[in-house]
Amino acid sequence: MLMLGRTASAKSVLLRQKILKRCREDIYHFLNHENGQIAIYDAVNPTAAGRRSLAKEFGKNDVATLFIESACTDERIIEENVRSVKISSPDYVGWTAEDAVKHYLSRMSAKIPHFDTMEEPELNYIKAGTSRDEDSYKTDAPLSDQGRTYAAKMGQALLKHRDGERQALIDRGGADIPLKPLKIWTSTRRRTFETANWLYDQGYSVRQRNQLSQLNPGVCEKLSERRIRAEMPEEVAKHAADPYHHRYPRAESYHDLAVRLEPIILELERQQDDLLIIAHESVLRVLYGYLLACNAADIPSLCFPRNEIIEIIPASYNNEATSIPIPDLPPEIIPSSPEDLEIPVPPSEGPSGSATPLSLGTPGISPKSGTPRMTKTSPSSGQSTPPGSGEGSMLLVERALRK
């Protein structure tokens, strides 16, 4: 699209109109003579009057219009987009990156006073934009200062534990051998891989895995339990009957999440080194449930406090789970996933389905039939597999809070 400043001459305005007319003619030819179904008319169309005129023009040729307004107020995202996409156009050949970014941003600013947001009731349109709500599933928010403090304390506790295990092995007469390499997997969400930044700065390998993203809450996001019960009683009943397989509208079920995690689980089984997985609690539930042979129905009720790292050590018959405490954390970030969506929704009353975590030093589940097999092992008992023998251990930690 040809972009013109506010001082455009009559000749340049005429040229622009000719170009736009030719674009529309190309669209009509594509739709009418090339079996086209959808054409994308990429232009700014900043004013309500201009959009109405455009829709009317297309309507004369039996072409329905759908306008898409994409809005972003985050200057960092805007500049990153300009730097990575816009300044590579032929308009900026021979320009320095800084001059090109500055010029393009000035062109955008010149158009802002002439922009009318989409509000025309007679037109079809979609509005898309960046969410400002850091608790939103859709928002990829960074860690706060408190989150970075948590990440550092978590990393320090883990390295201290590893050094302690090595020293305990030596004290028991074992060989003085190096620790197994520690690898770290996170999701691609910023606050997840930023939780690993402290360990990355210490020289450890961090790998982002998109399969480790949290369970999609669908339409239930940000809804209170009371509102979910009031608006979706049938869905709540279905969930109570089968919390593992049921999915709320536009959401994932835990079974869906488990299918998504299959490649991770297969690769995890082949690991010989120690592996730290930093992920949302919904992901940890599925991974823990697989490694500790939990009943599928119990997986949605597993609980992971933030002041612990769960260490899972492969054994001959049953994997063993122990907890590594993370000391000196502020009390407000210790409860399990306070920002997490309240699904599965527990029954409103009655003891049969209420979640009562077991006091095992490992994730707790509801005390009902099919309790997963867990080996109750104190971190200081000395019963853990030495760090230099056998397969690597898996360590699970929930990613830090934003605030």
C-alpha positions as CSV (number, residue, x, y, z in Angstrom):
1,M,0.0,0.0,0.0
2,L,1.2,3.5,-0.8
3,M,1.4,5.6,2.4
4,L,1.2,9.4,1.9
5,G,1.7,12.2,4.5
6,R,-0.8,14.8,5.4
7,T,0.7,17.2,2.9
8,A,0.1,14.9,-0.1
9,S,-0.3,16.8,-3.4
10,A,-3.3,16.4,-5.7
11,K,-1.2,14.4,-8.1
12,S,-0.1,11.9,-5.4
13,V,-3.7,11.6,-4.2
14,L,-4.8,10.8,-7.8
15,L,-2.1,8.2,-8.1
16,R,-3.1,6.6,-4.9
17,Q,-6.7,6.3,-6.1
18,K,-5.6,4.7,-9.3
19,I,-3.6,2.1,-7.4
20,L,-6.5,1.3,-5.1
21,K,-8.8,0.9,-8.0
22,R,-6.4,-1.5,-9.7
23,C,-6.2,-3.5,-6.5
24,R,-10.0,-3.8,-6.4
25,E,-10.1,-4.9,-10.0
26,D,-7.5,-7.6,-9.2
27,I,-9.8,-8.8,-6.4
28,Y,-12.9,-8.9,-8.6
29,H,-11.0,-10.9,-11.3
30,F,-9.7,-13.4,-8.7
31,L,-13.1,-14.0,-7.2
32,N,-15.1,-14.1,-10.4
33,H,-12.7,-15.8,-12.9
34,E,-10.2,-17.7,-10.9
35,N,-12.5,-19.6,-8.5
36,G,-11.3,-17.4,-5.6
37,Q,-13.1,-17.7,-2.3
38,I,-11.4,-15.1,-0.1
39,A,-9.3,-12.1,-1.0
40,I,-7.3,-10.1,1.5
41,Y,-7.3,-6.3,0.9
42,D,-4.4,-5.2,3.0
43,A,-4.7,-1.5,3.7
44,V,-5.0,0.8,6.7
45,N,-8.6,2.2,6.1
46,P,-8.3,4.4,9.2
47,T,-11.6,6.3,8.9
48,A,-15.2,5.2,9.4
49,A,-16.2,7.1,6.2
50,G,-13.5,5.3,4.2
51,R,-14.6,1.9,5.4
52,R,-18.2,2.6,4.7
53,S,-17.3,3.7,1.2
54,L,-15.1,0.6,0.6
55,A,-17.8,-1.8,1.8
56,K,-20.4,-0.1,-0.5
57,E,-18.0,-0.3,-3.4
58,F,-17.4,-4.1,-2.8
59,G,-21.1,-4.6,-2.3
60,K,-21.9,-3.3,-5.8
61,N,-19.9,-6.3,-7.0
62,D,-21.6,-8.8,-4.7
63,V,-18.5,-9.1,-2.5
64,A,-19.1,-9.3,1.3
65,T,-16.5,-7.5,3.5
66,L,-15.1,-8.4,6.9
67,F,-12.8,-5.8,8.4
68,I,-10.1,-6.8,10.9
69,E,-8.8,-4.2,13.3
70,S,-5.6,-5.1,15.0
71,A,-4.6,-2.8,17.9
72,C,-1.5,-2.8,20.0
73,T,-0.5,-0.2,22.6
74,D,2.6,-1.9,23.8
75,E,5.5,0.2,22.3
76,R,8.0,-2.6,22.8
77,I,5.9,-5.1,20.7
78,I,5.4,-2.4,18.0
79,E,9.1,-1.6,17.8
80,E,10.1,-5.2,17.7
81,N,7.6,-5.8,14.8
82,V,8.9,-2.8,12.9
83,R,12.5,-3.9,13.4
84,S,11.9,-7.5,12.4
85,V,9.4,-7.0,9.5
86,K,8.8,-3.5,8.2
87,I,12.3,-2.1,7.7
88,S,13.2,-5.0,5.4
89,S,11.0,-3.5,2.7
90,P,12.5,-2.0,-0.5
91,D,11.6,1.5,0.9
92,Y,14.6,1.2,3.3
93,V,17.4,-0.2,1.2
94,G,20.6,1.6,2.2
95,W,19.1,2.9,5.5
96,T,20.6,2.0,8.9
97,A,18.3,-0.1,11.1
98,E,17.9,2.7,13.7
99,D,17.0,5.4,11.1
100,A,14.6,3.1,9.3
101,V,12.8,2.2,12.6
102,K,12.6,5.9,13.6
103,H,11.2,6.9,10.2
104,Y,8.6,4.1,10.1
105,L,7.4,4.9,13.6
106,S,7.0,8.5,12.6
107,R,4.9,7.5,9.7
108,M,2.7,5.5,12.0
109,S,2.4,8.4,14.5
110,A,1.3,10.7,11.7
111,K,-1.7,8.5,11.0
112,I,-2.9,8.1,14.6
113,P,-4.8,11.4,14.8
114,H,-6.8,10.3,11.7
115,F,-7.7,6.8,13.0
116,D,-11.3,5.9,13.9
117,T,-11.7,2.6,15.8
118,M,-14.2,0.2,14.4
119,E,-17.7,0.9,15.7
120,E,-19.8,0.9,12.6
121,P,-22.9,-1.2,13.4
122,E,-23.7,-1.9,9.8
123,L,-20.3,-3.3,9.0
124,N,-18.9,-6.8,9.8
125,Y,-15.7,-6.6,11.7
126,I,-13.3,-8.3,14.2
127,K,-11.2,-6.5,16.7
128,A,-7.9,-8.1,17.8
129,G,-5.3,-6.8,20.2
130,T,-2.9,-7.4,23.0
131,S,-4.3,-8.1,26.4
132,R,-3.3,-5.9,29.3
133,D,-4.3,-8.5,31.9
134,E,-1.2,-10.3,33.1
135,D,-3.3,-13.1,34.6
136,S,-4.8,-13.9,31.2
137,Y,-4.0,-17.2,29.5
138,K,-3.6,-15.3,26.3
139,T,-1.1,-12.8,27.7
140,D,2.6,-13.7,27.5
141,A,3.6,-11.6,30.5
142,P,7.2,-11.4,31.8
143,L,8.3,-12.2,35.3
144,S,8.0,-9.5,38.0
145,D,10.8,-8.7,40.3
146,Q,9.3,-11.1,42.9
147,G,9.2,-13.8,40.2
148,R,12.9,-13.3,39.4
149,T,13.7,-13.5,43.1
150,Y,11.7,-16.8,43.3
151,A,13.6,-18.1,40.2
152,A,17.0,-17.3,41.8
153,K,16.0,-19.0,45.1
154,M,14.7,-22.0,43.3
155,G,17.9,-22.3,41.3
156,Q,20.1,-21.9,44.4
157,A,18.1,-24.6,46.3
158,L,18.4,-27.0,43.4
159,L,22.2,-26.6,43.0
160,K,22.7,-26.8,46.8
161,H,20.7,-30.1,46.8
162,R,22.8,-31.5,44.0
163,D,26.0,-30.6,45.7
164,G,24.7,-32.1,48.9
165,E,23.8,-35.4,47.2
166,R,27.3,-35.6,45.8
167,Q,28.9,-34.9,49.1
168,A,26.7,-37.5,50.9
169,L,27.7,-40.1,48.3
170,I,31.4,-39.3,49.0
171,D,30.8,-39.4,52.8
172,R,29.3,-42.9,52.4
173,G,32.5,-44.1,50.7
174,G,31.3,-43.6,47.1
175,A,33.5,-42.4,44.3
176,D,34.3,-38.7,43.9
177,I,32.8,-38.4,40.5
178,P,31.2,-35.4,38.7
179,L,27.5,-34.8,38.9
180,K,25.4,-35.8,36.0
181,P,24.8,-32.9,33.5
182,L,21.6,-31.0,34.3
183,K,19.3,-30.1,31.4
184,I,16.4,-27.7,31.7
185,W,13.1,-27.8,29.7
186,T,10.5,-25.0,29.8
187,S,7.5,-24.0,27.7
188,T,7.8,-21.2,25.3
189,R,5.9,-18.8,27.6
190,R,8.0,-15.9,28.8
191,R,7.4,-16.3,32.5
192,T,8.3,-20.0,32.2
193,F,11.6,-19.7,30.4
194,E,12.5,-16.6,32.4
195,T,12.2,-18.7,35.5
196,A,15.1,-20.7,34.1
197,N,17.2,-17.6,33.3
198,W,19.1,-17.7,36.6
199,L,20.2,-21.3,35.9
200,Y,21.0,-20.3,32.3
201,D,23.3,-17.6,33.6
202,Q,25.1,-20.2,35.6
203,G,25.9,-22.1,32.4
204,Y,23.1,-24.7,32.3
205,S,21.4,-25.6,29.0
206,V,17.8,-24.5,28.7
207,R,15.5,-25.8,25.9
208,Q,12.0,-24.4,25.2
209,R,9.3,-26.9,24.3
210,N,6.0,-25.7,23.0
211,Q,4.3,-28.9,24.1
212,L,4.9,-27.9,27.7
213,S,2.4,-25.0,27.5
214,Q,-0.4,-25.1,30.1
215,L,-3.8,-26.5,29.6
216,N,-6.0,-24.2,27.6
217,P,-8.9,-23.1,29.9
218,G,-11.2,-22.1,27.0
219,V,-14.3,-20.0,27.8
220,C,-13.8,-20.7,31.6
221,E,-10.7,-18.4,31.7
222,K,-11.1,-15.7,34.4
223,L,-14.6,-17.0,35.5
224,S,-15.1,-17.7,39.1
225,E,-16.3,-21.1,40.3
226,R,-19.6,-19.7,41.3
227,R,-20.1,-18.2,37.8
228,I,-19.1,-21.5,36.1
229,R,-21.6,-23.3,38.2
230,A,-24.4,-20.8,37.5
231,E,-23.8,-20.5,33.7
232,M,-22.6,-24.1,32.8
233,P,-24.3,-26.5,35.2
234,E,-24.4,-29.3,32.6
235,E,-20.6,-28.9,31.9
236,V,-19.9,-29.0,35.7
237,A,-21.9,-32.2,36.0
238,K,-20.0,-33.8,33.1
239,H,-16.7,-32.7,34.6
240,A,-17.6,-34.1,38.0
241,A,-18.3,-37.5,36.3
242,D,-15.0,-37.6,34.4
243,P,-12.6,-34.8,35.3
244,Y,-9.7,-36.3,33.2
245,H,-11.5,-36.6,29.8
246,H,-14.1,-33.8,30.1
247,R,-13.3,-30.5,28.4
248,Y,-15.1,-27.2,28.9
249,P,-16.1,-25.3,25.8
250,R,-13.1,-24.3,23.7
251,A,-10.8,-25.8,26.3
252,E,-8.5,-28.7,26.5
253,S,-9.1,-31.7,28.7
254,Y,-6.3,-33.4,30.7
255,H,-6.5,-36.2,28.2
256,D,-5.9,-33.7,25.4
257,L,-2.9,-32.3,27.3
258,A,-1.5,-35.8,27.8
259,V,-1.7,-36.5,24.1
260,R,0.1,-33.2,23.4
261,L,2.8,-34.3,25.9
262,E,3.4,-37.7,24.3
263,P,6.6,-36.6,22.4
264,I,7.9,-35.0,25.6
265,I,7.3,-38.2,27.5
266,L,9.0,-40.4,24.9
267,E,12.0,-38.2,24.9
268,L,12.0,-38.0,28.7
269,E,12.1,-41.8,28.9
270,R,15.4,-41.7,26.9
271,Q,17.1,-39.1,29.1
272,Q,20.3,-40.3,30.9
273,D,21.1,-36.9,32.4
274,D,19.3,-35.0,35.2
275,L,16.4,-33.1,33.8
276,L,14.6,-30.1,35.3
277,I,11.1,-29.3,33.9
278,I,9.7,-25.9,34.7
279,A,6.0,-25.7,33.7
280,H,2.5,-24.8,34.7
281,E,0.8,-27.0,37.3
282,S,-1.5,-28.6,34.8
283,V,1.5,-29.9,32.8
284,L,3.2,-31.1,36.0
285,R,0.1,-33.0,36.9
286,V,0.1,-35.1,33.7
287,L,3.9,-35.7,33.8
288,Y,3.8,-36.6,37.5
289,G,0.8,-38.9,36.9
290,Y,2.6,-40.7,34.2
291,L,5.9,-41.1,36.0
292,L,4.2,-42.2,39.3
293,A,1.6,-44.4,37.7
294,C,-1.4,-42.4,38.9
295,N,-4.9,-43.2,38.0
296,A,-6.2,-40.9,35.3
297,A,-9.1,-39.8,37.4
298,D,-6.7,-38.6,40.1
299,I,-4.4,-36.5,37.9
300,P,-6.6,-33.4,37.9
301,S,-6.4,-33.3,41.7
302,L,-2.6,-33.4,42.1
303,C,-1.2,-30.4,43.9
304,F,2.3,-28.8,43.7
305,P,3.3,-26.2,46.2
306,R,5.7,-23.6,44.9
307,N,8.1,-23.9,47.9
308,E,9.1,-27.4,46.7
309,I,10.9,-29.0,43.8
310,I,9.6,-32.5,43.2
311,E,12.4,-35.0,42.4
312,I,11.5,-38.2,40.7
313,I,14.1,-40.9,40.7
314,P,13.7,-43.9,38.3
315,A,13.8,-47.2,40.2
316,S,13.5,-50.9,39.1
317,Y,9.8,-51.3,39.8
318,N,8.4,-48.0,41.1
319,N,9.7,-44.5,40.5
320,E,10.5,-42.7,43.7
321,A,9.3,-39.1,44.4
322,T,10.9,-36.8,47.0
323,S,10.6,-33.1,47.7
324,I,13.4,-30.5,47.7
325,P,12.4,-27.5,49.8
326,I,12.9,-24.0,48.5
327,P,13.6,-21.9,51.7
328,D,13.1,-18.2,52.5
329,L,10.2,-17.6,50.1
330,P,7.6,-14.9,50.8
331,P,4.4,-16.7,52.2
332,E,2.1,-15.2,49.5
333,I,3.7,-17.3,46.7
334,I,3.8,-20.6,48.5
335,P,0.1,-21.7,47.9
336,S,-0.4,-23.9,44.9
337,S,-1.3,-21.9,41.7
338,P,-3.5,-19.2,43.1
339,E,-3.7,-17.6,39.6
340,D,-4.7,-20.9,38.0
341,L,-8.3,-21.3,36.7
342,E,-10.5,-23.3,39.1
343,I,-11.0,-26.3,36.9
344,P,-11.6,-29.0,37.6
345,V,-14.5,-27.6,39.6
346,P,-14.9,-29.5,42.8
347,P,-18.3,-30.5,44.0
348,S,-20.0,-27.7,46.1
349,E,-20.4,-30.0,49.1
350,G,-19.9,-33.5,50.3
351,P,-16.7,-35.4,51.1
352,S,-16.6,-37.8,48.2
353,G,-14.8,-35.5,45.8
354,S,-13.2,-32.9,48.0
355,A,-9.5,-32.5,47.5
356,T,-7.6,-33.4,50.7
357,P,-3.9,-33.5,50.0
358,L,-2.0,-36.3,51.6
359,S,0.9,-35.2,53.8
360,L,3.6,-37.1,52.1
361,G,6.1,-34.4,51.1
362,T,5.0,-35.2,47.6
363,P,2.0,-33.9,45.6
364,G,-1.3,-34.8,47.3
365,I,-4.4,-36.2,45.8
366,S,-7.9,-37.0,46.9
367,P,-8.1,-40.0,49.3
368,K,-10.2,-42.2,47.1
369,S,-9.7,-45.5,45.3
370,G,-6.9,-45.7,42.9
371,T,-4.4,-43.7,44.9
372,P,-1.2,-43.5,42.8
373,R,1.8,-45.5,44.0
374,M,4.2,-43.1,45.7
375,T,7.4,-43.9,47.5
376,K,7.5,-41.8,50.7
377,T,11.2,-40.8,50.9
378,S,12.6,-37.9,52.9
379,P,15.1,-35.8,51.0
380,S,17.6,-36.3,53.8
381,S,17.0,-40.1,54.3
382,G,19.9,-41.1,52.1
383,Q,17.7,-43.6,50.3
384,S,17.7,-41.8,47.0
385,T,19.6,-43.2,44.0
386,P,23.1,-41.6,44.0
387,P,23.5,-38.9,41.4
388,G,26.2,-40.6,39.5
389,S,24.5,-44.0,38.9
390,G,21.6,-45.3,36.8
391,E,19.3,-43.0,34.8
392,G,19.0,-39.2,35.4
393,S,16.4,-37.9,37.9
394,M,13.5,-35.7,36.8
395,L,12.8,-32.6,38.7
396,L,9.5,-30.8,38.4
397,V,8.9,-27.2,39.4
398,E,6.1,-24.8,38.7
399,R,7.1,-21.6,37.1
400,A,7.2,-18.5,39.2
401,L,4.5,-16.0,39.8
402,R,4.4,-12.7,37.9
403,K,3.6,-10.8,41.1
